[in-house]
Amino acid sequence: MTRRNSLTQGEVLGFVRRWLDTFRSEAEAARSVGISRQSLNEMTNGSKPFTDKVLKAAGVKVVRPAPEYYPMESL
């Protein structure tokens, strides 16, 4: 069995949906993170990527690699 450190998109969606289930409505969940219900709906339907606010509220930590810098002459 191989272990991996990152979540698939389906797993992330599962975390977000479990978080949404803790609210009475999608609008209430959206208000709790300061976004519109329409934006949250577009994210859960796959039209928009999840924001860091939504992922943090759902318990998903986003780790972005550090930027790499190169001198212009070598490009």
A tleap script that builds the chain and sets N, CA, C and O, in Angstrom:
source leaprc.protein.ff14SB
mol = sequence {
  NMET THR ARG ARG ASN SER LEU THR GLN GLY
  GLU VAL LEU GLY PHE VAL ARG ARG TRP LEU
  ASP THR PHE ARG SER GLU ALA GLU ALA ALA
  ARG SER VAL GLY ILE SER ARG GLN SER LEU
  ASN GLU MET THR ASN GLY SER LYS PRO PHE
  THR ASP LYS VAL LEU LYS ALA ALA GLY VAL
  LYS VAL VAL ARG PRO ALA PRO GLU TYR TYR
  PRO MET GLU SER CLEU
}
set mol.1.N position { 0.837 -1.181 0.000 }
set mol.1.CA position { 0.000 0.000 0.000 }
set mol.1.C position { 0.881 1.242 0.000 }
set mol.1.O position { 1.799 1.363 0.810 }
set mol.2.N position { 0.597 2.154 -0.903 }
set mol.2.CA position { 1.355 3.391 -1.000 }
set mol.2.C position { 0.601 4.513 -0.308 }
set mol.2.O position { -0.594 4.701 -0.533 }
set mol.3.N position { 1.295 5.246 0.522 }
set mol.3.CA position { 0.680 6.391 1.189 }
set mol.3.C position { 0.997 7.641 0.409 }
set mol.3.O position { 2.073 7.768 -0.174 }
set mol.4.N position { 0.060 8.557 0.399 }
set mol.4.CA position { 0.292 9.820 -0.259 }
set mol.4.C position { -0.043 10.946 0.707 }
set mol.4.O position { -0.805 10.765 1.657 }
set mol.5.N position { 0.534 12.100 0.450 }
set mol.5.CA position { 0.361 13.216 1.368 }
set mol.5.C position { -0.694 14.213 0.927 }
set mol.5.O position { -1.066 15.094 1.701 }
set mol.6.N position { -1.178 14.097 -0.285 }
set mol.6.CA position { -2.139 15.091 -0.752 }
set mol.6.C position { -3.499 14.451 -1.006 }
set mol.6.O position { -3.612 13.241 -1.202 }
set mol.7.N position { -4.516 15.290 -0.998 }
set mol.7.CA position { -5.880 14.826 -1.215 }
set mol.7.C position { -6.254 14.954 -2.687 }
set mol.7.O position { -5.766 15.844 -3.383 }
set mol.8.N position { -7.106 14.076 -3.149 }
set mol.8.CA position { -7.639 14.206 -4.501 }
set mol.8.C position { -8.759 15.244 -4.473 }
set mol.8.O position { -9.233 15.619 -3.401 }
set mol.9.N position { -9.182 15.707 -5.643 }
set mol.9.CA position { -10.278 16.664 -5.718 }
set mol.9.C position { -11.551 16.085 -5.116 }
set mol.9.O position { -12.310 16.798 -4.461 }
set mol.10.N position { -11.786 14.798 -5.334 }
set mol.10.CA position { -12.958 14.143 -4.764 }
set mol.10.C position { -12.931 14.115 -3.243 }
set mol.10.O position { -13.959 14.307 -2.593 }
set mol.11.N position { -11.762 13.877 -2.686 }
set mol.11.CA position { -11.624 13.877 -1.229 }
set mol.11.C position { -11.841 15.271 -0.652 }
set mol.11.O position { -12.472 15.426 0.393 }
set mol.12.N position { -11.313 16.290 -1.342 }
set mol.12.CA position { -11.517 17.677 -0.904 }
set mol.12.C position { -13.007 18.005 -0.930 }
set mol.12.O position { -13.530 18.604 0.010 }
set mol.13.N position { -13.686 17.618 -1.998 }
set mol.13.CA position { -15.124 17.849 -2.096 }
set mol.13.C position { -15.862 17.148 -0.959 }
set mol.13.O position { -16.827 17.691 -0.421 }
set mol.14.N position { -15.424 15.966 -0.596 }
set mol.14.CA position { -16.031 15.251 0.527 }
set mol.14.C position { -15.894 16.009 1.836 }
set mol.14.O position { -16.848 16.081 2.611 }
set mol.15.N position { -14.723 16.574 2.092 }
set mol.15.CA position { -14.513 17.377 3.298 }
set mol.15.C position { -15.440 18.587 3.294 }
set mol.15.O position { -16.057 18.906 4.310 }
set mol.16.N position { -15.535 19.258 2.151 }
set mol.16.CA position { -16.376 20.448 2.048 }
set mol.16.C position { -17.845 20.078 2.234 }
set mol.16.O position { -18.573 20.790 2.925 }
set mol.17.N position { -18.285 18.996 1.640 }
set mol.17.CA position { -19.694 18.586 1.786 }
set mol.17.C position { -20.016 18.195 3.227 }
set mol.17.O position { -21.111 18.487 3.708 }
set mol.18.N position { -19.086 17.541 3.924 }
set mol.18.CA position { -19.318 17.213 5.340 }
set mol.18.C position { -19.413 18.491 6.167 }
set mol.18.O position { -20.221 18.576 7.091 }
set mol.19.N position { -18.583 19.492 5.832 }
set mol.19.CA position { -18.648 20.776 6.519 }
set mol.19.C position { -20.000 21.439 6.236 }
set mol.19.O position { -20.628 21.973 7.150 }
set mol.20.N position { -20.453 21.408 4.973 }
set mol.20.CA position { -21.746 22.001 4.606 }
set mol.20.C position { -22.892 21.344 5.360 }
set mol.20.O position { -23.861 22.014 5.719 }
set mol.21.N position { -22.794 20.053 5.603 }
set mol.21.CA position { -23.855 19.329 6.295 }
set mol.21.C position { -24.032 19.772 7.748 }
set mol.21.O position { -25.045 19.448 8.369 }
set mol.22.N position { -23.066 20.505 8.298 }
set mol.22.CA position { -23.177 20.980 9.680 }
set mol.22.C position { -24.043 22.238 9.773 }
set mol.22.O position { -24.340 22.701 10.875 }
set mol.23.N position { -24.449 22.791 8.637 }
set mol.23.CA position { -25.288 23.991 8.608 }
set mol.23.C position { -26.703 23.644 8.170 }
set mol.23.O position { -26.939 22.608 7.549 }
set mol.24.N position { -27.641 24.525 8.503 }
set mol.24.CA position { -29.027 24.312 8.089 }
set mol.24.C position { -29.211 24.575 6.603 }
set mol.24.O position { -30.085 23.986 5.967 }
set mol.25.N position { -28.378 25.469 6.042 }
set mol.25.CA position { -28.514 25.802 4.624 }
set mol.25.C position { -27.154 26.172 4.051 }
set mol.25.O position { -26.213 26.484 4.781 }
set mol.26.N position { -27.076 26.128 2.726 }
set mol.26.CA position { -25.858 26.540 2.038 }
set mol.26.C position { -25.600 28.027 2.261 }
set mol.26.O position { -24.449 28.453 2.363 }
set mol.27.N position { -26.670 28.814 2.338 }
set mol.27.CA position { -26.535 30.260 2.574 }
set mol.27.C position { -25.909 30.536 3.937 }
set mol.27.O position { -25.077 31.434 4.072 }
set mol.28.N position { -26.305 29.770 4.937 }
set mol.28.CA position { -25.740 29.936 6.281 }
set mol.28.C position { -24.246 29.588 6.282 }
set mol.28.O position { -23.447 30.281 6.912 }
set mol.29.N position { -23.879 28.536 5.590 }
set mol.29.CA position { -22.468 28.149 5.491 }
set mol.29.C position { -21.666 29.237 4.785 }
set mol.29.O position { -20.564 29.578 5.215 }
set mol.30.N position { -22.216 29.778 3.706 }
set mol.30.CA position { -21.533 30.832 2.958 }
set mol.30.C position { -21.335 32.067 3.823 }
set mol.30.O position { -20.262 32.670 3.808 }
set mol.31.N position { -22.359 32.447 4.575 }
set mol.31.CA position { -22.238 33.611 5.460 }
set mol.31.C position { -21.160 33.401 6.507 }
set mol.31.O position { -20.473 34.348 6.891 }
set mol.32.N position { -21.005 32.171 6.972 }
set mol.32.CA position { -20.024 31.898 8.034 }
set mol.32.C position { -18.586 32.146 7.580 }
set mol.32.O position { -17.711 32.400 8.408 }
set mol.33.N position { -18.335 32.074 6.270 }
set mol.33.CA position { -16.984 32.339 5.756 }
set mol.33.C position { -16.899 33.645 4.978 }
set mol.33.O position { -15.841 33.987 4.450 }
set mol.34.N position { -18.011 34.378 4.904 }
set mol.34.CA position { -18.000 35.691 4.289 }
set mol.34.C position { -18.060 35.712 2.773 }
set mol.34.O position { -17.498 36.607 2.143 }
set mol.35.N position { -18.741 34.728 2.177 }
set mol.35.CA position { -18.906 34.719 0.725 }
set mol.35.C position { -20.388 34.573 0.397 }
set mol.35.O position { -21.196 34.301 1.284 }
set mol.36.N position { -20.742 34.751 -0.854 }
set mol.36.CA position { -22.145 34.623 -1.241 }
set mol.36.C position { -22.515 33.149 -1.419 }
set mol.36.O position { -21.660 32.298 -1.662 }
set mol.37.N position { -23.817 32.875 -1.291 }
set mol.37.CA position { -24.303 31.518 -1.490 }
set mol.37.C position { -24.028 31.054 -2.912 }
set mol.37.O position { -23.719 29.886 -3.148 }
set mol.38.N position { -24.144 31.983 -3.857 }
set mol.38.CA position { -23.923 31.642 -5.257 }
set mol.38.C position { -22.473 31.203 -5.488 }
set mol.38.O position { -22.214 30.238 -6.207 }
set mol.39.N position { -21.539 31.921 -4.871 }
set mol.39.CA position { -20.122 31.546 -5.020 }
set mol.39.C position { -19.853 30.167 -4.436 }
set mol.39.O position { -19.160 29.350 -5.042 }
set mol.40.N position { -20.405 29.915 -3.257 }
set mol.40.CA position { -20.209 28.606 -2.629 }
set mol.40.C position { -20.822 27.508 -3.485 }
set mol.40.O position { -20.244 26.430 -3.626 }
set mol.41.N position { -21.987 27.777 -4.056 }
set mol.41.CA position { -22.638 26.803 -4.918 }
set mol.41.C position { -21.795 26.513 -6.153 }
set mol.41.O position { -21.669 25.357 -6.559 }
set mol.42.N position { -21.224 27.541 -6.748 }
set mol.42.CA position { -20.363 27.344 -7.923 }
set mol.42.C position { -19.125 26.522 -7.573 }
set mol.42.O position { -18.654 25.725 -8.384 }
set mol.43.N position { -18.604 26.716 -6.372 }
set mol.43.CA position { -17.435 25.937 -5.941 }
set mol.43.C position { -17.788 24.468 -5.757 }
set mol.43.O position { -17.046 23.588 -6.195 }
set mol.44.N position { -18.918 24.201 -5.110 }
set mol.44.CA position { -19.286 22.801 -4.869 }
set mol.44.C position { -19.728 22.103 -6.149 }
set mol.44.O position { -19.677 20.876 -6.229 }
set mol.45.N position { -20.160 22.864 -7.150 }
set mol.45.CA position { -20.534 22.272 -8.433 }
set mol.45.C position { -19.365 22.173 -9.404 }
set mol.45.O position { -19.518 21.635 -10.501 }
set mol.46.N position { -18.203 22.683 -9.018 }
set mol.46.CA position { -17.016 22.557 -9.849 }
set mol.46.C position { -16.801 23.673 -10.850 }
set mol.46.O position { -15.873 23.601 -11.656 }
set mol.47.N position { -17.637 24.709 -10.823 }
set mol.47.CA position { -17.473 25.825 -11.757 }
set mol.47.C position { -16.326 26.749 -11.362 }
set mol.47.O position { -15.704 27.380 -12.216 }
set mol.48.N position { -16.053 26.823 -10.058 }
set mol.48.CA position { -14.988 27.670 -9.521 }
set mol.48.C position { -14.127 26.830 -8.580 }
set mol.48.O position { -14.616 25.869 -7.986 }
set mol.49.N position { -12.857 27.181 -8.443 }
set mol.49.CA position { -12.028 26.470 -7.452 }
set mol.49.C position { -12.401 26.916 -6.035 }
set mol.49.O position { -12.871 28.036 -5.835 }
set mol.50.N position { -12.192 26.043 -5.063 }
set mol.50.CA position { -12.466 26.391 -3.674 }
set mol.50.C position { -11.511 27.481 -3.210 }
set mol.50.O position { -10.327 27.462 -3.546 }
set mol.51.N position { -12.031 28.437 -2.431 }
set mol.51.CA position { -11.180 29.480 -1.871 }
set mol.51.C position { -10.491 28.948 -0.626 }
set mol.51.O position { -10.911 27.945 -0.048 }
set mol.52.N position { -9.439 29.627 -0.224 }
set mol.52.CA position { -8.739 29.226 0.997 }
set mol.52.C position { -9.654 29.305 2.214 }
set mol.52.O position { -9.538 28.486 3.126 }
set mol.53.N position { -10.575 30.294 2.239 }
set mol.53.CA position { -11.515 30.425 3.363 }
set mol.53.C position { -12.380 29.180 3.500 }
set mol.53.O position { -12.556 28.659 4.601 }
set mol.54.N position { -12.912 28.709 2.397 }
set mol.54.CA position { -13.794 27.538 2.420 }
set mol.54.C position { -13.004 26.297 2.821 }
set mol.54.O position { -13.467 25.501 3.638 }
set mol.55.N position { -11.823 26.133 2.253 }
set mol.55.CA position { -11.018 24.959 2.585 }
set mol.55.C position { -10.617 24.956 4.051 }
set mol.55.O position { -10.652 23.914 4.706 }
set mol.56.N position { -10.236 26.121 4.569 }
set mol.56.CA position { -9.862 26.205 5.981 }
set mol.56.C position { -11.048 25.856 6.870 }
set mol.56.O position { -10.899 25.113 7.840 }
set mol.57.N position { -12.231 26.388 6.545 }
set mol.57.CA position { -13.425 26.095 7.333 }
set mol.57.C position { -13.766 24.608 7.292 }
set mol.57.O position { -14.274 24.058 8.270 }
set mol.58.N position { -13.486 23.956 6.157 }
set mol.58.CA position { -13.784 22.533 5.999 }
set mol.58.C position { -12.705 21.643 6.613 }
set mol.58.O position { -12.849 20.421 6.645 }
set mol.59.N position { -11.624 22.256 7.102 }
set mol.59.CA position { -10.569 21.476 7.739 }
set mol.59.C position { -9.500 20.973 6.796 }
set mol.59.O position { -8.807 20.001 7.095 }
set mol.60.N position { -9.363 21.637 5.649 }
set mol.60.CA position { -8.353 21.252 4.667 }
set mol.60.C position { -7.252 22.302 4.675 }
set mol.60.O position { -7.516 23.489 4.483 }
set mol.61.N position { -6.034 21.868 4.895 }
set mol.61.CA position { -4.903 22.786 4.902 }
set mol.61.C position { -4.298 22.837 3.505 }
set mol.61.O position { -4.031 21.804 2.891 }
set mol.62.N position { -4.088 24.051 3.015 }
set mol.62.CA position { -3.514 24.243 1.689 }
set mol.62.C position { -2.037 24.557 1.869 }
set mol.62.O position { -1.677 25.497 2.578 }
set mol.63.N position { -1.187 23.770 1.227 }
set mol.63.CA position { 0.260 24.000 1.283 }
set mol.63.C position { 0.732 24.259 -0.135 }
set mol.63.O position { 0.611 23.405 -1.014 }
set mol.64.N position { 1.265 25.437 -0.338 }
set mol.64.CA position { 1.772 25.798 -1.656 }
set mol.64.C position { 3.296 25.789 -1.604 }
set mol.64.O position { 3.892 26.258 -0.635 }
set mol.65.N position { 3.922 25.254 -2.648 }
set mol.65.CA position { 5.387 25.230 -2.653 }
set mol.65.C position { 5.948 26.644 -2.726 }
set mol.65.O position { 5.317 27.558 -3.257 }
set mol.66.N position { 7.126 26.796 -2.189 }
set mol.66.CA position { 7.796 28.094 -2.234 }
set mol.66.C position { 8.147 28.441 -3.677 }
set mol.66.O position { 8.457 27.552 -4.470 }
set mol.67.N position { 8.102 29.721 -4.021 }
set mol.67.CA position { 8.460 30.099 -5.398 }
set mol.67.C position { 9.950 29.862 -5.644 }
set mol.67.O position { 10.764 29.916 -4.722 }
set mol.68.N position { 10.279 29.605 -6.883 }
set mol.68.CA position { 11.686 29.441 -7.262 }
set mol.68.C position { 12.102 30.640 -8.091 }
set mol.68.O position { 11.338 31.125 -8.925 }
set mol.69.N position { 13.306 31.113 -7.860 }
set mol.69.CA position { 13.799 32.287 -8.566 }
set mol.69.C position { 15.042 31.931 -9.364 }
set mol.69.O position { 15.898 31.180 -8.897 }
set mol.70.N position { 15.134 32.473 -10.572 }
set mol.70.CA position { 16.258 32.215 -11.463 }
set mol.70.C position { 16.732 33.546 -12.048 }
set mol.70.O position { 15.927 34.446 -12.288 }
set mol.71.N position { 18.040 33.665 -12.277 }
set mol.71.CA position { 18.522 34.888 -12.928 }
set mol.71.C position { 18.056 34.913 -14.383 }
set mol.71.O position { 17.975 33.866 -15.026 }
set mol.72.N position { 17.754 36.086 -14.896 }
set mol.72.CA position { 17.217 36.246 -16.238 }
set mol.72.C position { 18.189 35.751 -17.318 }
set mol.72.O position { 17.736 35.283 -18.362 }
set mol.73.N position { 19.503 35.837 -17.105 }
set mol.73.CA position { 20.468 35.435 -18.121 }
set mol.73.C position { 20.387 33.940 -18.436 }
set mol.73.O position { 20.663 33.525 -19.562 }
set mol.74.N position { 20.012 33.141 -17.451 }
set mol.74.CA position { 20.042 31.694 -17.680 }
set mol.74.C position { 18.796 31.175 -18.380 }
set mol.74.O position { 18.742 29.996 -18.731 }
set mol.75.N position { 17.800 32.014 -18.591 }
set mol.75.CA position { 16.571 31.552 -19.238 }
set mol.75.C position { 16.646 31.623 -20.733 }
set mol.75.O position { 15.687 31.268 -21.417 }
savepdb mol mol.pdb
quit
